[in-house]
Amino acid sequence: MSNHALEQATASSGQRSTDAESTAAVRLERVTHEYGSSGDRAVTALRNVSVTVQTGEIVGLEGPSGSGKSTILHAVTGLLVPIDGTVELLGTDLTGLSDRKRTRLRRQHIGIVFQRFHLLPSLSARANVALPLVQAGVPTATRRERAETLLERVGLADRTGHLPGELSGGERQRVAIARALVTDPDVIVADEPTGELDTATGADVLDLLTDIGRNRAVLVASHDDATLSVADRVVGLRDGRVVTDGR
Amino acid sequence: MDGWSRMGGDDEFDVSSGGTRRARWRGLVGISVIRLWKRMVTTRSGRLVATIGAVALTIALLVVVTGIALGLADGGAVADDDADVRIAPEESATLSAVDGVEGPRLGATNDRAETIRAEDGVAHASPVLVEPVQLESTDGDPRTLLLVGVVPDDEPRTVGGLSTESLESGGPRDADDSSDGPPAGEIVLSATAADRLEADAEETLTVTGPHRSDERPAPSFTASAVETAGDDDLETPIALVHLRDLQTVAGADGGQLADHVLIWGDADAATAAAAEAYPDATVQATDGTDPSALFGDGLAFATSLLALIVGVTICASFVATTAGMTVNEDRRTLAVLESVGYPTHSRLTIIAVSTLLTTLCGALLGIILGVGGIHALNTVASATVAPGAVAAVHPVFVPYAIVVALVSGLVAVPYPLAVAARTSVLAEVGR
C-alpha cells in the first residue's frame, strides 16, 4: 500500500475537504500569518497567500529574504499554524488539527530537507535516516533494512556507519534526503537544499530531488536560479504576497 | 549523478502499519543510549564527564560516610573482635557502654566452649562475659570499668578491641572446667581505663563497690599491659581479664554465664559447631556487618541519614544544572526530532532517559570510588589512630547507592524537561 492516502489516518478528524476535484497534495488558501505579538511590533510574514501543489509537481518558491518562503514551508509541514486561512495536506486542513495529529501527519506524509542538513551528530548515517521510523514503532530490523536501502539509493551504501561529522556536505545532504524519504512521504519540502553546497554537489542533489519528485509533490524554496530551474513552476513572493505564479 | 540509483516509483513503504509501542520505546531508549555513548567516546563531552564525575563523587561520599556510620553502629569497642563466628542469646540487645542494661546471657559456656574447641576446623572458642566493675588503684579513686572476661590461648586474639596476648594462657582456670586454684589476676587495660584509674602497667587494682564481698578477700588484678583499644577507646574504659576471674567477681561462675561466645577458625565449621552447642541461640558469622545495626544506633543513624539528605540534595542539584545546560545546547536536536515527527512526550522521554542514564553511570562509578575510599580510609586509620577498621562495607551499599542516585535523577529531571519543552522548533531549524 502506498502511503499517499490520508483518508484512513484522518478519518476521525472530520476535516477532509468535500471537494473531490480539489484534493491537491498541498493547498494553501488565503493564508495570512504574523510573527510577534499583535500591535506595532508584529511582522506580517504572509498576506492572503494561495498556492497549490499537485502530486508529481515540483514547485519552486522564489523571493528575497523575508518574503515568506520559509513561512510557507513551515505552514505546509504543520510546524506553524497561520493566524488565518487554510493549509490542506491531501485534503485535510492542518489548521484544525491538534499538535499531536499534525505531528503524526508530518511523520507519515511529509519529508523535510533543510539547508543545513540538521542531522543528529551523535547518530550514524543509518540511524539518522531511520529516525522517523523509531517514532513510528517500526521494528529494529525493518528500520535498519529500510535505512540501508535508501542510503544505497542515494549513493551512500559505503557510508552507513559514518557519523555526520565524517561526511562531506554533499553526503550529509544526501543522508538528509534519504531521511526525508524514509517514510515514503507524499510531500517533500526543501528549504534552500543547495545553499550549503558547491555547484557540482548542488547539481547532484537537484538531480536527486527531481528524481524523487516524479510521483510526489515537491516544494522547494531558494534564492538560487539553478535550484529553481528544476521546478515545474515557480511562485514569486515579495513581502509575504504572491507576485508571480508561473502556471 | 554518477553512481546514484534512480528513486523510482517502486519505493513504497507503509509507515503507518506494523509499528508497535514496544518497538518505539526500545528505539527511544536506544537513541538515548547511543547518543550518550557516542558523546562519551567520540566527542568526549566535558559536560557529560563533569555530570558523571559529580554524581560519582557525591555517591562515593555517601558510601564512605554510610560505611563509617555502619562501622560506628557495629557494636563499638565491646564487639570489636577478630573472631569468625559469634554466638549470642536469642533476642539479645546490643551491648552498650558502662551503664548499659544487662541483657540475657548464655549458660554453661565454659563446658560448651570446650566442646566447640574440640571440633575440627575450630582454632579456638571463648565465652565472653562483659561486666561493669568498680576498681581502684593504690593511689587513685575508685572507677568503673567495663571488664571483658575471656579465655586466652596461645594465639593473640582481639576481644573488646584489646589483644589477649598479654594474658597468660593455659593457667589452671583457663580452658577447662576447673574453678579451683588461685585466680590468674591479670588485667589488660585500655588507655582510657588506665587514665581513669591513674594506673600504669604492673599496677595492682582492687575490686571495690557492689562486687566486693565481705565473705572473701577483695579480688585484685595486676595490670599486665596498657593498650590502645579500638575506635571507641576515647569513650569506653575497657579492660580484658580471664573469664573465670570475672565470673567469680560477677557471681556468674556457678552458671558459667557469658554474654556471648566467640569462635575462631573455619567459619563453616565454627558455625556448625556453634549451632550444635547452642541450638536456640543466634549464631552469626562476624565477617559481615549487619546494616540494620544502623537503625539501632542513634549517632550512626543520624550520620547516615545526614549523608543521604546531603547526597540527594547535591546530586540532584548538580544533575539538574548540568542536564539543563546540556538540553539547552541540544535544542537543535529536539527541534529536528519534532520536525521528523516526534511528539512532545517522545522528545521528553529521550531527555529523561539520558538524564537518568547519566546519573546511573555516575552512581556505578561512585560505588567503586566509595568502596575504594573505605578501604583507603581503613588503611590510613589502621596505620595511624585506630587498631582496626573504622568503616565497613556491605553489599547492600550497591543497590542503596543506585537507588539514591536514581531518586536524585528523578528529583532533577523536571528542570531539563522544562528547558526542553520550551524549545521553539522554528527558531532552531530556521537557523
Interface residues (C-beta under 8 A of the other chain):
Chain A: M1 S2 N3 Q8 A9 S70 H74 T77 L79 L80 D99 R100 T103 R104 R106 R107 Q108 I112 F114 R116 H118 L119 L120 P121 S122 L123 A127 L131 P132 L133 V134 Q135 A136 G137 V138 P139 T140 T142 R143 R146 E152 R153 V154 G155 L163 R179 L181 V182 T183 D184 D204 D207 L208 D211 I212 R214 N215
Chain B: M1 G3 W4 S5 R6 M7 G8 G9 D11 E12 F13 D14 V15 S16 S17 G18 G19 T20 R21 R22 A23 R24 R26 G27 L28 G30 I31 I34 R35 K38 R39 T42 T43 R332 T333 A335 V336 L337 E338 S339 V340 G341 Y342 P343 T344 S346 V425 L426 V429 G430 R431
